[in-house]
Amino acid sequence: MENKNIIIAASGTGGHIYPGISLAHEFKDNGYHVTFFISNNIASVNIMKNSGFEYVTFNLSGMPRGFSIRIFSFAFKLVYSFFKSFKLIFKIKPLAVIGTGGYISVPTVAAAKILRIKTFIHEQNSLPGAANKLLSRIADKTFISFKHSKKYFNKNTFFSGYPVRKDIFSVSKEDALRRFDFKNDVFTLLVFGGSLGALKINEIAFEAVKELSLKEQLQVLHITGGRGYSDIKDRVRYYSWYKVFDYMHDIKYAYAASDAVVCRSGAGTVFELKMLNKPAVLVPYPHATDNHQFYNAKEKENDGKTEILEENDFTPLRLLKSIKKLKSDLKRGEDIPTEQFAQEIIFGEIAKCIKS
């Protein structure tokens, strides 16, 4: 049987794993077999369990900031992960190894390079992480989501965009509204905080929406995250127009139902909103490395459908004004992709490199 194996290494948050899964589907649709190398943290494992792809876990997380005793533990785990990767890659014999972020990419891509396997990385954020900066020196090609990120890498850099999930376009607005028992002619707002900083978004968004509901009709889908779920759920228990979820694996339904979104500005979210032409209020997480969420948000700001509220300006009153502005400017219509999917571009480039 012809070898069509591919390994994708991704770890940490969904921001690294979801683009890997989107890329994996592209390879699978073209007859390849994909295996993931991931960290053994709960978030990564839960995402992969729902993906349908094979995966191998590694006991490796992010490098500690500053000098501490934990740096020695990290170094040991990194070395151990390298040898584990080396052994597995030698056994699987993939045509290519692709790193989509997180420190698991480092031992995996390094081992593949020694074994003379084609190696590739994808950087999701506008400001690259330390792992990808390092790996770009040895990878055969580095794919980037933002054009201006090229200056951080070597000459083997290719602008591809971000591999968003294709299934976000698979649901109609009417079907999505029926799923939530919402009306078709009422402004629908989606609120979610992501894995970082959800509590503040939960509280301020609730206060702003409550004020808006006293004056205008609206419907709300609020994905709170685990920590804020019980509180918000209890406060809206009598509101049929306010639906609360701790997590939503099939966020495509929430996207399809909503007219506008309030959320953080992780790269995946920004590019999904961009391709959906979805109006949004973006609230960059201020403690993200190098403030990269702010620069991610700037990518969408120029579409005329985006308000950026930094943490110091994020109050119920400011959010209320931003939502009302988006609502007044709203032009309803079907969400259609605005550009070619990045995973199609990346697959094409990698396929050419494999054959060469």
JOTANOR-V655702 format. One line per field, one symbol per residue. ss: DSSP state (H for helix, E for strand, L for the rest). phi: phi as a letter, one per 30 degrees, with the letter a starting at -180 (. if undefined). burial: I if it has 9 or more other ideal C-beta (glycine too) atoms within 8 Angstrom, else O. A space follows every 10 residues. Layout:
ss->???
phi->???
burial->???
This chain:
ss->LLLLEEEEEL LLLHHHHHHH HHHHHHHHHL LLEEEEEEEL LHHHHHHHHL LLLEEEEELL LLLLLLLLLH HHHHHHHHHH HHHHHHHHHH HHLLLEEEEL LLLHHHHHHH HHHHLLLEEE EEELLLLLLH HHHHHLLLLL EEEELLHHHH HHLLLLEEEL LLLLLHHHHL LLHHHHHHHL LLLLLLLEEE EELLLLLHHH HHHHHHHHHH HHHLLLLLEE EEELLLLLHH HHHHHLLLLL LEEEELLLLL HHHHHHHLLE EEELLLHHHH HHHHHHLLEE EELLLLLLHH HHHHHHHHHH HLLLLEEELL HHHLLHHHHH HHHHHHHHLL LLLLLLLLLL LHHHHHHHHH HHHHHL
phi->.ddbdbccca ajcddcdddd dddddddddc icccbccbdc dedddddded dicdabcbdb bddddidadd dddddddddd dddddedddd ddhddacbcc kidddddddd dddddicdbb bbcdddcddd ddeddddcdd accbdcedde ddbdddcbdc icddddddcc bdddddddec hcddcceccc bacidciddd dedddedddd ddddcbdabb cbcdiddcdd ddeddcdccd cbccbdabdc deddedddca bcadbdedde ddddddhcda ccbeddcdeh hddddddddc eddicbcccd edcdbeddde ddddddddcd bdlddbecad ddddddeedd dddddd
burial->OOOOIIIIII IIIIIIIIII IIIIIIIIOO OIOIIIIIIO IOIIIOIIOO IOIOIIIIOI IOOOOOOOOO IOOIOOIIII IIOIIIOIIO OIOIIIIIII IIIIIIIIII IIIOIOIIII IIIIIIIIIO IIIOIIOOIO IIIIIIOOII OOIOOIIIOI IIIIIIOIIO IOIOIIIOOI OIOOOIIIII IIIIOIIIII IIIIIIIIIO IIIOOOOIII IIIIIOOIIO OIIOOIOOOO IIIIIOOIOO IIIIIIIIII IIIIIIIIII IIIIIIIIII IIIIIIOIOO IIIIIIIIII IOOOIIIIII IOOIOIOIII OIIIIIIOII OOOOIOOOOO IIIIIIIOII IOIIOO
